[in-house]
Amino acid sequence: MSFSYDAKTEVAKSELPSKHCCALAELGGLARTCGKIADDYTLTLVTELDALYKRVCGLVKILYNREKDLTLQRNEKQNRVVRYHILFPQDLSEQILKDTYMLRENYLGNLELTNSISRHLIENECCERQFVKGVFMGCASANIVIKDINDLKKHTGGYHLEFVFSNHTLAGDFSHILSEYDIYSKIMQRKKLTVVYIKEAEVVSDCLALVGANNAVLTLQNEFAVREVRNNLNRQLNCMNSNMEKMVDASLKQIAAIEYISKTIGLDSLNENLYELCMLRLANPEETLENLAKLMDPPLTKSGINHRLRKIVKYADELKKKEITE
């Protein structure tokens, strides 16, 4: 299963709210996001969470003592994604919609659906948190991939958590609620839907903590640490590989210079120190400058070896230029 599915399932299996107002706020969050409302105001919750049915039954029992009136249907859609439909009877549906301020009478006395989140539903902080929890279970999704700890490849995926709403007013109200907990989000339009999204890793973690997905928070924090270690290791490996490539290139250039001198005027033309180093480099083409320095008699410093090799390469270049001019 995905990270977001596991996080939402964790929330769905958490303890039910003890207060009537909090249960109503959570049910309102669910109805606002994964609720489908028919023309006769019959409510159906559509979800991929198999654990949500039991929770919704618990909420309805707290609020109306009618949990046995709910019906569960299991439908398998395309791409083998299973959707569960939680159906409410018409009279209970209308009561829930009115109690959560989703359905009201207009000035003509006719019923109409609302688009905004009523402050009456989330008047208390405990209710507000419970509403966010309902929204999270109803419409949250994330692209977060938790990789195996033994996978050393750098993971380029970010930390993206989003909430999908049917209209911009609802999305704006929800984004404002998150900001009250220092969880700052952005809003974008995706075809006919409005998306509230978070991309910063720590803010995503704060949002998960707000809805009580504690195991998901720990998993995410562990992923932060693993990615940091993995990325540091990759940077070190890349640095080592880069240095190795530079060392190989330098060694090949030095050997080519030595061979050119040998072929043209002979290595005997060099002074004793340079001659000894040429022989040593030809005999040890893969050794580092540090090791070459130790092999010299007497031993030299790395900078001393590097200086002599540069003189050899420069001397070979001068011979080439002289050959060209002649």
N, C-alpha and C positions, 0 to 999 in steps of 0.2 A: 504494500500500500504506500501511498505518497505521504510526505511529511504533513501536509495540511489535513489529509484524511485522518491520520493518527492523532493530530492535535485536536481536531473537532470531535473525534470519538472520545478522547480523554475528557473533554468538557462535557459531552453528552452523558458520560457515566459518572460525573461528579455529583456531589450531594445536592439534592433539590433545595431551593430557597425555603426558608422557614416562614417568611412573611408573605401575606396575601398580595401586597402591593408589588413585591419583587417577582413573585410568580407571574403576575399579570404583565409586568414589564418585559420579562423574558419571553413570554408567549407572544407579546406584541412585536418584539424583535424578530422572532421567527416568522410571524405572519407577514411582516413588512418585507421580508427578503425572499423566503422560499414559498410564500403563500400564493396560491392561485385562487382568484375569486370569480365565481360564475355570475351570470346575470341575475340570478335569484339570491345572490350574496352567500352562496354555499362556499365554505372555505376548504381548500385542500392544500396540505403541505407536501411539497415535492422535494425529496432529499436523497442523497446517496448513502446516508448514514443509517445503518440498520439498527443502531443503538438509540436513535432519536425517538422512535415510536414509544418505547417504554418511558422515556423522559417526558414526552408530551402527555402521555396518559397520567403521569404523576402530577404534572402541572394542572391539568384539567380536574383532577380529583381534589387538589388543594383549593381550586377556585370555584368549582361547580359541583363537585362530588359526582361526576358523571363519566369517569374514565372508561367504562365499558361500552359507551356509545360510539367510540371511535372505531374506524375500520382501516385495516392496513392492506394495501395492494402492492404486489411486487411486479414491476415491469422491467423487462430487459430491452434496452434500446440499442442503437447502433454502437459499434466499437466495444460491444460487450459491457457497457456501463450499466449497472443495475440502478434503477430508480425506485424508491419506495414512495407510495402515495398514501398519506394519512388523511383520511376523509372524516369530516365532521358533519353531523346532521344539520339540517338547515336552520333550525331554531337556535342551536348552540352556536353555529357559525355567526349568525347575526348578533347574538349576544356578545360574543368575543370581539367582533369588529366594532361594536359600539363601546364596549368597555375599554378597548385599547385606542379609542379615538380615531379609528380608521374609517368609521361610518358615522355620519351625522345627518341631521335634518337641515336643509337649507331654508332660506327665508320664505320659500313657498310651501314648506312642510314636506318636501320630498327628500328621500334618502339619497345621499351622494358620498362617494369615497373621497378621502382626503389624501394629499400628497406629502404633507409635512409631519414631523414627529412632534406630538403634543407634549408640552412641558408638564402637563398634569400627569402624564404617564411616568415621567422620570423626575418627579419633583424632588425626591430624596436621592442622595448619592448612592445608597445601596441599590435603589431601583435603576439608576442610571447605569451602574456597573452590570446589573443583571440584563438590562436591555442590550448592552454591547455584547454580552455573552450570547444572547439569542441571535443577534445579527451575525456574530462570528460563526455559529453553527449553521446559520441559514445560507450565507453567501460568501464566506471567506475562501480564498484559494491562494496557493503560494507556489513559486517555481523552485523552492529550496530543495536541493538534492543532498542528502546525507551520504557521503561516500565512505567506502571501506577504509579503515585506518591504514591498511597496508598498501593502498593505492597511492603511489608517489607522484602521479601526474598532477600537474597544477590544474585546479578546478576553476574555470573562468566564470561560472554561473554566479549571479549575485544573490541578494536576499530581497526578494520581492513578495510582498503580501498585499492582496487587494480585496476589496469588497465591491460587489456588483449590484447596482440599484436600477430600478425601473425609470427613475426620473431624477433630474438635477436637484430639485428642492430637497428631496429625501437624502441624497448624497451630501449636499451642503450641510444639512442639519447634523448628519452623522459625523462628518469631518470636524464640525465645531465641537461636538461632544468629546471626540478624541483629543482635541487640543486642550480641553480642560484638565487632562491628565498628562500634559506635555508630550503628547503623541501627535506630531505634526505630519499631516498627510497632504497629498495633492489630488486634484480631480481632473479626469480626462473623459472625453466622450468616445465611446466605442460603438459605432453604428447607432442603434436606438437606445443603448444602455449607457449609464453613467458610472464610472469606476472611481472609487476612492482608493488610492494606493500609497504604500510606504516602501521605500527602497533602502533606507539606512538599517544596517544590521542590528544595532543596539535598540533602535526604535521598534523594530519588528519584535525583538525580545521583550521590550516593555509592554507591547500590545498583547503578546501571549501571556505575560504575567498578569495583566489586567483581567483577562477572561478566565484565569485560573488553570491554564494549560502548563502546569509546573514541570511535568516530564518533558514536554516539548521545549521549554526554556532550557532545561539542563542539556537536552540533546543538541540544541542550537549553540549553547555556550561551548560545549565540547567540540562541536564542528568548527567554531571560531578558532579554538586552540589548535586543532588538528590542521586546519588550513594554514594557520600562521607558521607552524612548524614545517609543514610541507612546502610552503612557498619559500621559507628561509633556506631549506635544504636545496630546493631547485635553484635558488639564486647562487648558492655556494657551488653547486655542481656546474652551473653555467659559467661561473667565474673560473672554476678550475679548468673546464673544457676550453674556455677562451685563452687562458694562460698556456694550456698545453698546445693549442694550435699555434700560438705565437712562438713558443719554444721550438716547435717542429719546423716552422717556417724559417726561424733564425738559424737553426742547425743546418738545414738544407742549403741556405744561402752561404753559410760559412764553408761547408764541404765543397760547394760548387766553386767558391773562390779559391780554396786550397788546390782543388784539382786543376783549375785554370792556370794557377801559378806553376804547378808541377809540370803541366803540359807545355807551357811557353818557355819560361826561363829556368825552371827547376826549383825545387824547394831548398836546394843547397845555397841558393842566392840569398836566403833569409838569414838573419842573425840567429844565434843559437837558441835564444829564448822563444822566438817565433817558430823556428823549426820544430822545437820540442812540442810546442802547443799544437802545431799542424798534425804531427804524428799522433798525438793524443786524441785529437778530435776525430781523425779518420778511424782510429781504432775504437772509438766510443761515440758513434754518431747520435745515440739516443740519450746520452747522459745530460743532466742539467749543468748549468754553470757552476753551481755549488759543488757538485760531485767532481767536475773537472778540476776545480780549484784544489780539492783535496788530493787528487791524483798527481798533481804537479810536484816536482822535487826541486827545491823545497815547496811546500804548499803555498798557494796564493789566496787572496781574497776573491770574492765573486766579482767585485768591481775591477780588480786587477786582470782577471781572465777576460772579462767583457771588454776592457780597454784594448787588450792585445788582439782579440778576435776582430774588433772593429778596425784595427790597423791592417790586419790581413785582408779583410774585405775591401778596404779603401785602396790598398796596394793593388789588388786584382782589378778594381775598377779603373785605376790609373793605367794599368797595362792595356786594358781593353780600349781605352780612349786613344792611347798612343798607337795601338795597332790600326785603329780606324783612320787616324790622320795620316799614317804612313801608306 
